[in-house]
């Protein structure tokens, strides 16, 4: 009895079909995997925001300062140190898609993916307690000021935590990065499917593919 096998052409056709299917499906699988990581990251962001609001309840209804002191390592200046006791785990600051190593006093070295918006428009001279008046262009956790959360006019659109896929520095100054809108549109800064996760001062967190400037500051009157 004669047995028939596949011809070379048939094998090549099968291989070509498999290659085409793989080329079609692999990006879909990659996008689905990134969507899962995006959801995990969003959960992290939500917990960080809630931990921040717990801090607010314990500290006279004021948000953490962006910088705590000028006489310690600059890496200490970020609100991670204030918020971590309410998170119970430093790992919550690590996005599953990307992170960068940070070293902070009291926290040591850890992989971080999140920071707070701000720069240097708020340095009230002679105000050691940090209760100055903020510019509308200032971030909610900016400079040495502990901002009263009740003074934020639009808490649902005032961002206090964000992902920063922009190298080793946890800093986001509108002057340094030519505007929040430019930053949020930069493909190199978009961690999840063309966008990032953001946390807001009313306690909610969500994914956005574009962040308007007014969402990055406590007031929109003087946003350009």
FIKOLZA-1660 file (N, C-alpha, C; in steps of 0.1 Angstrom, whole numbers, plus 5000, padded with zeros to 4 digits):
% residues 224
   i   px   py   pz ch aa at
   1 5009 4988 5000  A  X  N
   1 5000 5000 5000  A  X CA
   1 5009 5013 5000  A  X  C
   2 5006 5021 4991  A  X  N
   2 5014 5033 4990  A  X CA
   2 5009 5044 4999  A  X  C
   3 5019 5050 5006  A  X  N
   3 5015 5061 5016  A  X CA
   3 5019 5074 5010  A  X  C
   4 5010 5084 5012  A  X  N
   4 5012 5098 5006  A  X CA
   4 5015 5107 5017  A  X  C
   5 5025 5115 5016  A  X  N
   5 5028 5126 5026  A  X CA
   5 5026 5140 5020  A  X  C
   6 5029 5150 5027  A  X  N
   6 5028 5163 5022  A  X CA
   6 5039 5166 5013  A  X  C
   7 5036 5174 5002  A  X  N
   7 5046 5178 4993  A  X CA
   7 5053 5191 4999  A  X  C
   8 5064 5194 4994  A  X  N
   8 5072 5206 4999  A  X CA
   8 5063 5218 4998  A  X  C
   9 5056 5220 4987  A  X  N
   9 5048 5232 4985  A  X CA
   9 5037 5232 4995  A  X  C
  10 5031 5221 4998  A  X  N
  10 5020 5221 5009  A  X CA
  10 5026 5225 5022  A  X  C
  11 5037 5220 5025  A  X  N
  11 5044 5223 5038  A  X CA
  11 5047 5238 5039  A  X  C
  12 5052 5244 5028  A  X  N
  12 5055 5258 5027  A  X CA
  12 5042 5266 5029  A  X  C
  13 5031 5262 5023  A  X  N
  13 5018 5269 5024  A  X CA
  13 5014 5269 5038  A  X  C
  14 5015 5257 5045  A  X  N
  14 5010 5256 5059  A  X CA
  14 5019 5265 5068  A  X  C
  15 5032 5265 5065  A  X  N
  15 5041 5274 5073  A  X CA
  15 5038 5289 5071  A  X  C
  16 5035 5292 5059  A  X  N
  16 5031 5306 5055  A  X CA
  16 5018 5310 5062  A  X  C
  17 5009 5301 5063  A  X  N
  17 4996 5304 5070  A  X CA
  17 4998 5306 5085  A  X  C
  18 5006 5297 5091  A  X  N
  18 5009 5299 5105  A  X CA
  18 5016 5312 5108  A  X  C
  19 5026 5316 5099  A  X  N
  19 5033 5328 5101  A  X CA
  19 5024 5340 5100  A  X  C
  20 5014 5340 5090  A  X  N
  20 5005 5351 5089  A  X CA
  20 4996 5352 5101  A  X  C
  21 4991 5340 5106  A  X  N
  21 4983 5340 5118  A  X CA
  21 4990 5345 5130  A  X  C
  22 5003 5341 5131  A  X  N
  22 5011 5346 5143  A  X CA
  22 5013 5361 5142  A  X  C
  23 5016 5366 5130  A  X  N
  23 5018 5381 5128  A  X CA
  23 5005 5388 5132  A  X  C
  24 4993 5382 5130  A  X  N
  24 4981 5389 5133  A  X CA
  24 4978 5388 5148  A  X  C
  25 4980 5376 5154  A  X  N
  25 4976 5374 5167  A  X CA
  25 4986 5379 5178  A  X  C
  26 4999 5379 5175  A  X  N
  26 5008 5383 5185  A  X CA
  26 5006 5397 5190  A  X  C
  27 5004 5407 5181  A  X  N
  27 5001 5420 5186  A  X CA
  27 4988 5421 5195  A  X  C
  28 4978 5413 5191  A  X  N
  28 4966 5412 5199  A  X CA
  28 4968 5407 5213  A  X  C
  29 4976 5396 5213  A  X  N
  29 4980 5390 5227  A  X CA
  29 4988 5400 5235  A  X  C
  30 4997 5407 5228  A  X  N
  30 5005 5417 5235  A  X CA
  30 4997 5429 5241  A  X  C
  31 4987 5433 5233  A  X  N
  31 4978 5444 5237  A  X CA
  31 4970 5439 5249  A  X  C
  32 4965 5427 5248  A  X  N
  32 4957 5421 5259  A  X CA
  32 4965 5420 5272  A  X  C
  33 4977 5416 5270  A  X  N
  33 4986 5415 5282  A  X CA
  33 4988 5429 5288  A  X  C
  34 4991 5438 5280  A  X  N
  34 4993 5452 5285  A  X CA
  34 4981 5458 5291  A  X  C
  35 4969 5454 5286  A  X  N
  35 4956 5458 5292  A  X CA
  35 4955 5453 5306  A  X  C
  36 4959 5440 5308  A  X  N
  36 4959 5434 5321  A  X CA
  36 4968 5442 5331  A  X  C
  37 4980 5445 5326  A  X  N
  37 4990 5453 5334  A  X CA
  37 4984 5467 5337  A  X  C
  38 4978 5472 5327  A  X  N
  38 4972 5486 5329  A  X CA
  38 4962 5485 5340  A  X  C
  39 4953 5475 5341  A  X  N
  39 4943 5473 5351  A  X CA
  39 4950 5471 5365  A  X  C
  40 4961 5463 5365  A  X  N
  40 4968 5462 5378  A  X CA
  40 4974 5475 5382  A  X  C
  41 4980 5482 5373  A  X  N
  41 4986 5495 5376  A  X CA
  41 4975 5505 5381  A  X  C
  42 4963 5505 5375  A  X  N
  42 4952 5513 5379  A  X CA
  42 4948 5510 5393  A  X  C
  43 4948 5497 5397  A  X  N
  43 4945 5493 5411  A  X CA
  43 4956 5499 5420  A  X  C
  44 4968 5499 5416  A  X  N
  44 4979 5505 5425  A  X CA
  44 4976 5520 5427  A  X  C
  45 4973 5526 5416  A  X  N
  45 4971 5541 5416  A  X CA
  45 4959 5544 5425  A  X  C
  46 4948 5536 5424  A  X  N
  46 4937 5538 5433  A  X CA
  46 4940 5537 5448  A  X  C
  47 4948 5527 5451  A  X  N
  47 4952 5525 5465  A  X CA
  47 4961 5536 5470  A  X  C
  48 4970 5541 5461  A  X  N
  48 4979 5552 5465  A  X CA
  48 4971 5564 5468  A  X  C
  49 4961 5567 5459  A  X  N
  49 4953 5579 5461  A  X CA
  49 4945 5578 5474  A  X  C
  50 4939 5566 5477  A  X  N
  50 4932 5564 5489  A  X CA
  50 4941 5565 5502  A  X  C
  51 4953 5560 5500  A  X  N
  51 4963 5561 5511  A  X CA
  51 4966 5576 5514  A  X  C
  52 4967 5584 5503  A  X  N
  52 4970 5598 5504  A  X CA
  52 4958 5605 5512  A  X  C
  53 4946 5601 5509  A  X  N
  53 4935 5607 5515  A  X CA
  53 4934 5603 5530  A  X  C
  54 4939 5591 5533  A  X  N
  54 4940 5587 5547  A  X CA
  54 4950 5596 5554  A  X  C
  55 4961 5599 5548  A  X  N
  55 4971 5608 5553  A  X CA
  55 4964 5621 5556  A  X  C
  56 4957 5626 5546  A  X  N
  56 4950 5639 5548  A  X CA
  56 4941 5640 5560  A  X  C
  57 4934 5629 5563  A  X  N
  57 4925 5629 5575  A  X CA
  57 4933 5630 5588  A  X  C
  58 4945 5624 5588  A  X  N
  58 4954 5625 5600  A  X CA
  58 4962 5637 5601  A  X  C
  59 4963 5645 5591  A  X  N
  59 4972 5657 5591  A  X CA
  59 4964 5670 5587  A  X  C
  60 4954 5673 5595  A  X  N
  60 4947 5686 5594  A  X CA
  60 4942 5689 5581  A  X  C
  61 4937 5678 5574  A  X  N
  61 4931 5679 5561  A  X CA
  61 4940 5686 5550  A  X  C
  62 4953 5683 5552  A  X  N
  62 4963 5688 5542  A  X CA
  62 4970 5677 5535  A  X  C
  63 4973 5679 5522  A  X  N
  63 4980 5670 5514  A  X CA
  63 4995 5670 5518  A  X  C
  64 5002 5659 5515  A  X  N
  64 5017 5659 5518  A  X CA
  64 5024 5670 5510  A  X  C
  65 5035 5675 5516  A  X  N
  65 5043 5684 5508  A  X CA
  65 5051 5676 5497  A  X  C
  66 5054 5682 5486  A  X  N
  66 5062 5675 5476  A  X CA
  66 5077 5674 5481  A  X  C
  67 5081 5684 5488  A  X  N
  67 5095 5684 5493  A  X CA
  67 5094 5685 5508  A  X  C
  68 5101 5677 5516  A  X  N
  68 5100 5678 5530  A  X CA
  68 5111 5686 5537  A  X  C
  69 5122 5687 5531  A  X  N
  69 5133 5694 5537  A  X CA
  69 5144 5697 5527  A  X  C
  70 5151 5708 5529  A  X  N
  70 5162 5711 5519  A  X CA
  70 5175 5706 5525  A  X  C
  71 5176 5700 5536  A  X  N
  71 5189 5696 5542  A  X CA
  71 5191 5681 5543  A  X  C
  72 5183 5674 5534  A  X  N
  72 5185 5660 5533  A  X CA
  72 5186 5656 5518  A  X  C
  73 5189 5643 5516  A  X  N
  73 5190 5639 5502  A  X CA
  73 5178 5643 5494  A  X  C
  74 5180 5649 5482  A  X  N
  74 5168 5653 5474  A  X CA
  74 5158 5641 5471  A  X  C
  75 5163 5629 5471  A  X  N
  75 5154 5618 5469  A  X CA
  75 5144 5616 5480  A  X  C
  76 5146 5623 5491  A  X  N
  76 5137 5622 5503  A  X CA
  76 5125 5631 5501  A  X  C
  77 5126 5640 5492  A  X  N
  77 5116 5651 5491  A  X CA
  77 5102 5647 5486  A  X  C
  78 5100 5635 5482  A  X  N
  78 5088 5631 5476  A  X CA
  78 5078 5625 5485  A  X  C
  79 5065 5626 5482  A  X  N
  79 5054 5622 5491  A  X CA
  79 5053 5607 5494  A  X  C
  80 5061 5599 5487  A  X  N
  80 5061 5585 5489  A  X CA
  80 5063 5582 5504  A  X  C
  81 5072 5589 5510  A  X  N
  81 5076 5586 5524  A  X CA
  81 5064 5589 5533  A  X  C
  82 5056 5599 5530  A  X  N
  82 5045 5602 5539  A  X CA
  82 5033 5592 5537  A  X  C
  83 5032 5587 5524  A  X  N
  83 5020 5579 5521  A  X CA
  83 5022 5564 5524  A  X  C
  84 5035 5560 5523  A  X  N
  84 5038 5545 5524  A  X CA
  84 5032 5539 5537  A  X  C
  85 5032 5545 5549  A  X  N
  85 5026 5539 5560  A  X CA
  85 5012 5535 5559  A  X  C
  86 5005 5542 5550  A  X  N
  86 4991 5540 5548  A  X CA
  86 4989 5529 5537  A  X  C
  87 4999 5527 5529  A  X  N
  87 4998 5517 5518  A  X CA
  87 5001 5503 5523  A  X  C
  88 5010 5502 5534  A  X  N
  88 5014 5490 5540  A  X CA
  88 5024 5482 5532  A  X  C
  89 5026 5486 5520  A  X  N
  89 5036 5479 5511  A  X CA
  89 5042 5489 5501  A  X  C
  90 5055 5489 5501  A  X  N
  90 5062 5497 5491  A  X CA
  90 5061 5492 5477  A  X  C
  91 5057 5480 5476  A  X  N
  91 5055 5474 5462  A  X CA
  91 5044 5480 5455  A  X  C
  92 5035 5487 5461  A  X  N
  92 5024 5493 5455  A  X CA
  92 5028 5504 5446  A  X  C
  93 5040 5509 5447  A  X  N
  93 5045 5520 5439  A  X CA
  93 5051 5514 5426  A  X  C
  94 5051 5501 5424  A  X  N
  94 5057 5495 5412  A  X CA
  94 5046 5491 5402  A  X  C
  95 5047 5497 5390  A  X  N
  95 5038 5493 5379  A  X CA
  95 5044 5481 5373  A  X  C
  96 5035 5471 5369  A  X  N
  96 5040 5458 5363  A  X CA
  96 5046 5460 5349  A  X  C
  97 5043 5472 5343  A  X  N
  97 5048 5474 5329  A  X CA
  97 5062 5480 5329  A  X  C
  98 5065 5489 5339  A  X  N
  98 5078 5496 5339  A  X CA
  98 5080 5502 5353  A  X  C
  99 5092 5504 5356  A  X  N
  99 5096 5511 5368  A  X CA
  99 5110 5515 5368  A  X  C
 100 5114 5524 5377  A  X  N
 100 5128 5528 5378  A  X CA
 100 5133 5528 5392  A  X  C
 101 5145 5524 5395  A  X  N
 101 5150 5523 5409  A  X CA
 101 5151 5537 5415  A  X  C
 102 5146 5538 5427  A  X  N
 102 5146 5551 5435  A  X CA
 102 5152 5547 5449  A  X  C
 103 5159 5556 5455  A  X  N
 103 5164 5555 5468  A  X CA
 103 5159 5567 5476  A  X  C
 104 5151 5564 5487  A  X  N
 104 5146 5575 5495  A  X CA
 104 5149 5572 5510  A  X  C
 105 5151 5582 5517  A  X  N
 105 5153 5581 5532  A  X CA
 105 5141 5574 5538  A  X  C
 106 5143 5565 5547  A  X  N
 106 5132 5558 5554  A  X CA
 106 5126 5547 5546  A  X  C
 107 5128 5547 5533  A  X  N
 107 5122 5537 5524  A  X CA
 107 5133 5528 5518  A  X  C
 108 5145 5533 5517  A  X  N
 108 5156 5525 5510  A  X CA
 108 5154 5526 5495  A  X  C
 109 5159 5516 5488  A  X  N
 109 5159 5515 5474  A  X CA
 109 5147 5506 5470  A  X  C
 110 5139 5511 5460  A  X  N
 110 5127 5503 5456  A  X CA
 110 5124 5507 5441  A  X  C
 111 5116 5500 5434  A  X  N
 111 5113 5503 5421  A  X CA
 111 5100 5511 5421  A  X  C
 112 5101 5523 5415  A  X  N
 112 5089 5532 5416  A  X CA
 112 5085 5535 5401  A  X  C
 113 5072 5538 5400  A  X  N
 113 5066 5541 5387  A  X CA
 113 5057 5554 5388  A  X  C
 114 5055 5559 5400  A  X  N
 114 5046 5570 5402  A  X CA
 114 5052 5582 5409  A  X  C
 115 5047 5593 5406  A  X  N
 115 5051 5605 5413  A  X CA
 115 5040 5615 5414  A  X  C
 116 5043 5627 5418  A  X  N
 116 5033 5638 5419  A  X CA
 116 5037 5650 5411  A  X  C
 117 5028 5657 5405  A  X  N
 117 5031 5668 5396  A  X CA
 117 5036 5680 5405  A  X  C
 118 5045 5688 5399  A  X  N
 118 5050 5700 5405  A  X CA
 118 5063 5705 5400  A  X  C
 119 5067 5715 5405  A  X  N
 119 5080 5721 5401  A  X CA
 119 5084 5731 5412  A  X  C
 120 5087 5743 5408  A  X  N
 120 5092 5753 5418  A  X CA
 120 5084 5766 5418  A  X  C
 121 5072 5767 5414  A  X  N
 121 5065 5780 5415  A  X CA
 121 5061 5784 5429  A  X  C
 122 5062 5775 5439  A  X  N
 122 5057 5777 5452  A  X CA
 122 5068 5776 5462  A  X  C
 123 5075 5786 5465  A  X  N
 123 5086 5786 5475  A  X CA
 123 5083 5799 5484  A  X  C
 124 5074 5799 5493  A  X  N
 124 5071 5811 5501  A  X CA
 124 5082 5814 5510  A  X  C
 125 5088 5826 5508  A  X  N
 125 5099 5830 5517  A  X CA
 125 5094 5833 5531  A  X  C
 126 5102 5829 5540  A  X  N
 126 5099 5831 5554  A  X CA
 126 5087 5824 5559  A  X  C
 127 5084 5812 5553  A  X  N
 127 5072 5805 5557  A  X CA
 127 5076 5790 5560  A  X  C
 128 5083 5789 5572  A  X  N
 128 5088 5776 5575  A  X CA
 128 5078 5765 5577  A  X  C
 129 5066 5769 5580  A  X  N
 129 5055 5759 5582  A  X CA
 129 5049 5754 5569  A  X  C
 130 5052 5761 5558  A  X  N
 130 5048 5757 5545  A  X CA
 130 5033 5759 5542  A  X  C
 131 5027 5769 5548  A  X  N
 131 5013 5772 5545  A  X CA
 131 5011 5785 5537  A  X  C
 132 5017 5785 5526  A  X  N
 132 5017 5797 5517  A  X CA
 132 5005 5797 5508  A  X  C
 133 5004 5806 5499  A  X  N
 133 4994 5807 5489  A  X CA
 133 4999 5802 5476  A  X  C
 134 4991 5793 5470  A  X  N
 134 4995 5786 5458  A  X CA
 134 4991 5794 5445  A  X  C
 135 4999 5794 5435  A  X  N
 135 4995 5798 5422  A  X CA
 135 4985 5788 5416  A  X  C
 136 4977 5793 5407  A  X  N
 136 4968 5783 5400  A  X CA
 136 4976 5773 5391  A  X  C
 137 4988 5777 5388  A  X  N
 137 4997 5768 5380  A  X CA
 137 5004 5758 5388  A  X  C
 138 5003 5758 5401  A  X  N
 138 5010 5749 5410  A  X CA
 138 5003 5736 5411  A  X  C
 139 5010 5725 5413  A  X  N
 139 5004 5712 5416  A  X CA
 139 4999 5711 5430  A  X  C
 140 4990 5702 5432  A  X  N
 140 4983 5701 5445  A  X CA
 140 4994 5697 5456  A  X  C
 141 5004 5689 5452  A  X  N
 141 5015 5686 5462  A  X CA
 141 5027 5692 5456  A  X  C
 142 5030 5705 5459  A  X  N
 142 5040 5712 5453  A  X CA
 142 5049 5720 5463  A  X  C
 143 5062 5721 5460  A  X  N
 143 5070 5728 5469  A  X CA
 143 5070 5724 5483  A  X  C
 144 5071 5733 5492  A  X  N
 144 5071 5730 5507  A  X CA
 144 5057 5732 5513  A  X  C
 145 5047 5735 5505  A  X  N
 145 5034 5738 5510  A  X CA
 145 5025 5725 5513  A  X  C
 146 5019 5724 5524  A  X  N
 146 5009 5714 5527  A  X CA
 146 4996 5720 5524  A  X  C
 147 4991 5717 5512  A  X  N
 147 4979 5723 5507  A  X CA
 147 4966 5717 5514  A  X  C
 148 4957 5726 5518  A  X  N
 148 4945 5721 5524  A  X CA
 148 4936 5716 5513  A  X  C
 149 4932 5703 5514  A  X  N
 149 4924 5697 5503  A  X CA
 149 4911 5704 5501  A  X  C
 150 4906 5711 5511  A  X  N
 150 4893 5718 5509  A  X CA
 150 4894 5730 5500  A  X  C
 151 4907 5735 5498  A  X  N
 151 4908 5746 5490  A  X CA
 151 4909 5743 5475  A  X  C
 152 4909 5730 5471  A  X  N
 152 4909 5726 5457  A  X CA
 152 4895 5727 5452  A  X  C
 153 4894 5736 5442  A  X  N
 153 4881 5739 5437  A  X CA
 153 4874 5728 5429  A  X  C
 154 4883 5720 5422  A  X  N
 154 4877 5710 5413  A  X CA
 154 4885 5697 5416  A  X  C
 155 4882 5690 5427  A  X  N
 155 4889 5679 5431  A  X CA
 155 4888 5667 5421  A  X  C
 156 4877 5666 5414  A  X  N
 156 4876 5655 5404  A  X CA
 156 4885 5656 5392  A  X  C
 157 4890 5668 5390  A  X  N
 157 4899 5671 5378  A  X CA
 157 4912 5676 5382  A  X  C
 158 4916 5675 5395  A  X  N
 158 4929 5679 5400  A  X CA
 158 4937 5667 5403  A  X  C
 159 4947 5664 5394  A  X  N
 159 4955 5652 5395  A  X CA
 159 4966 5654 5406  A  X  C
 160 4968 5644 5414  A  X  N
 160 4978 5644 5425  A  X CA
 160 4988 5633 5423  A  X  C
 161 4985 5622 5416  A  X  N
 161 4995 5612 5413  A  X CA
 161 4995 5608 5398  A  X  C
 162 5006 5605 5393  A  X  N
 162 5007 5601 5379  A  X CA
 162 5018 5591 5377  A  X  C
 163 5017 5585 5365  A  X  N
 163 5029 5576 5361  A  X CA
 163 5038 5585 5353  A  X  C
 164 5051 5582 5355  A  X  N
 164 5061 5590 5348  A  X CA
 164 5071 5581 5341  A  X  C
 165 5069 5577 5329  A  X  N
 165 5078 5569 5322  A  X CA
 165 5088 5578 5314  A  X  C
 166 5096 5584 5322  A  X  N
 166 5105 5594 5316  A  X CA
 166 5119 5594 5322  A  X  C
 167 5124 5582 5324  A  X  N
 167 5138 5581 5330  A  X CA
 167 5138 5580 5345  A  X  C
 168 5150 5583 5351  A  X  N
 168 5152 5580 5365  A  X CA
 168 5147 5590 5375  A  X  C
 169 5143 5602 5370  A  X  N
 169 5139 5613 5379  A  X CA
 169 5124 5613 5381  A  X  C
 170 5120 5614 5394  A  X  N
 170 5106 5616 5397  A  X CA
 170 5103 5630 5398  A  X  C
 171 5102 5637 5386  A  X  N
 171 5099 5651 5386  A  X CA
 171 5091 5654 5374  A  X  C
 172 5082 5664 5376  A  X  N
 172 5074 5668 5364  A  X CA
 172 5071 5683 5366  A  X  C
 173 5079 5691 5360  A  X  N
 173 5077 5705 5361  A  X CA
 173 5072 5710 5347  A  X  C
 174 5062 5718 5346  A  X  N
 174 5056 5722 5333  A  X CA
 174 5067 5730 5325  A  X  C
 175 5075 5738 5333  A  X  N
 175 5085 5745 5326  A  X CA
 175 5096 5736 5320  A  X  C
 176 5099 5726 5327  A  X  N
 176 5110 5717 5322  A  X CA
 176 5105 5708 5311  A  X  C
 177 5092 5705 5310  A  X  N
 177 5088 5696 5300  A  X CA
 177 5078 5703 5290  A  X  C
 178 5079 5716 5289  A  X  N
 178 5071 5724 5279  A  X CA
 178 5056 5721 5280  A  X  C
 179 5051 5720 5291  A  X  N
 179 5037 5718 5293  A  X CA
 179 5032 5704 5295  A  X  C
 180 5022 5703 5304  A  X  N
 180 5016 5690 5307  A  X CA
 180 5010 5683 5295  A  X  C
 181 5004 5691 5286  A  X  N
 181 4998 5685 5274  A  X CA
 181 5008 5679 5265  A  X  C
 182 5019 5686 5263  A  X  N
 182 5030 5681 5255  A  X CA
 182 5035 5668 5261  A  X  C
 183 5037 5668 5275  A  X  N
 183 5042 5656 5281  A  X CA
 183 5032 5644 5280  A  X  C
 184 5020 5646 5282  A  X  N
 184 5010 5635 5281  A  X CA
 184 5008 5630 5267  A  X  C
 185 5012 5638 5257  A  X  N
 185 5011 5633 5243  A  X CA
 185 5024 5626 5238  A  X  C
 186 5035 5627 5246  A  X  N
 186 5047 5621 5241  A  X CA
 186 5046 5606 5242  A  X  C
 187 5048 5599 5230  A  X  N
 187 5047 5584 5230  A  X CA
 187 5057 5578 5240  A  X  C
 188 5068 5584 5242  A  X  N
 188 5078 5578 5251  A  X CA
 188 5074 5578 5266  A  X  C
 189 5064 5586 5269  A  X  N
 189 5059 5587 5283  A  X CA
 189 5046 5579 5285  A  X  C
 190 5041 5572 5275  A  X  N
 190 5028 5566 5276  A  X CA
 190 5030 5551 5279  A  X  C
 191 5028 5547 5292  A  X  N
 191 5031 5534 5296  A  X CA
 191 5021 5523 5292  A  X  C
 192 5009 5527 5290  A  X  N
 192 4998 5517 5288  A  X CA
 192 4990 5520 5276  A  X  C
 193 4992 5513 5265  A  X  N
 193 4983 5514 5253  A  X CA
 193 4980 5529 5249  A  X  C
 194 4991 5536 5248  A  X  N
 194 4990 5550 5244  A  X CA
 194 4985 5560 5254  A  X  C
 195 4986 5556 5267  A  X  N
 195 4982 5566 5278  A  X CA
 195 4988 5562 5291  A  X  C
 196 4983 5568 5301  A  X  N
 196 4988 5566 5315  A  X CA
 196 4976 5566 5325  A  X  C
 197 4979 5560 5337  A  X  N
 197 4970 5561 5348  A  X CA
 197 4972 5573 5356  A  X  C
 198 4962 5580 5361  A  X  N
 198 4963 5592 5369  A  X CA
 198 4954 5590 5381  A  X  C
 199 4958 5596 5392  A  X  N
 199 4950 5596 5404  A  X CA
 199 4946 5611 5408  A  X  C
 200 4934 5613 5412  A  X  N
 200 4928 5626 5415  A  X CA
 200 4925 5628 5429  A  X  C
 201 4924 5641 5433  A  X  N
 201 4923 5645 5447  A  X CA
 201 4909 5642 5453  A  X  C
 202 4900 5637 5445  A  X  N
 202 4887 5633 5450  A  X CA
 202 4887 5618 5454  A  X  C
 203 4898 5611 5451  A  X  N
 203 4899 5597 5454  A  X CA
 203 4898 5588 5443  A  X  C
 204 4894 5592 5431  A  X  N
 204 4893 5583 5419  A  X CA
 204 4906 5582 5411  A  X  C
 205 4907 5572 5403  A  X  N
 205 4918 5570 5395  A  X CA
 205 4913 5565 5381  A  X  C
 206 4920 5569 5370  A  X  N
 206 4915 5565 5357  A  X CA
 206 4926 5566 5347  A  X  C
 207 4925 5559 5336  A  X  N
 207 4934 5559 5325  A  X CA
 207 4930 5570 5315  A  X  C
 208 4940 5578 5311  A  X  N
 208 4937 5588 5301  A  X CA
 208 4948 5588 5290  A  X  C
 209 4944 5590 5278  A  X  N
 209 4954 5590 5267  A  X CA
 209 4959 5605 5265  A  X  C
 210 4953 5614 5272  A  X  N
 210 4957 5628 5270  A  X CA
 210 4953 5636 5283  A  X  C
 211 4962 5643 5289  A  X  N
 211 4959 5650 5301  A  X CA
 211 4959 5665 5298  A  X  C
 212 4947 5671 5299  A  X  N
 212 4947 5686 5297  A  X CA
 212 4954 5693 5309  A  X  C
 213 4959 5705 5306  A  X  N
 213 4968 5712 5316  A  X CA
 213 4960 5714 5329  A  X  C
 214 4947 5718 5328  A  X  N
 214 4940 5721 5340  A  X CA
 214 4938 5709 5349  A  X  C
 215 4940 5697 5344  A  X  N
 215 4940 5685 5353  A  X CA
 215 4953 5683 5361  A  X  C
 216 4963 5690 5357  A  X  N
 216 4976 5689 5364  A  X CA
 216 4978 5699 5374  A  X  C
 217 4970 5709 5375  A  X  N
 217 4972 5720 5385  A  X CA
 217 4959 5723 5392  A  X  C
 218 4960 5730 5403  A  X  N
 218 4949 5733 5412  A  X CA
 218 4939 5743 5407  A  X  C
 219 4944 5751 5397  A  X  N
 219 4935 5761 5391  A  X CA
 219 4938 5763 5377  A  X  C
 220 4927 5765 5369  A  X  N
 220 4929 5767 5355  A  X CA
 220 4929 5781 5350  A  X  C
 221 4927 5791 5359  A  X  N
 221 4926 5805 5354  A  X CA
 221 4939 5809 5348  A  X  C
 222 4951 5805 5353  A  X  N
 222 4963 5810 5347  A  X CA
 222 4971 5799 5340  A  X  C
 223 4964 5789 5336  A  X  N
 223 4971 5779 5327  A  X CA
 223 4971 5784 5313  A  X  C
 224 4983 5781 5307  A  X  N
 224 4985 5786 5293  A  X CA
 224 4982 5774 5283  A  X  C
% end
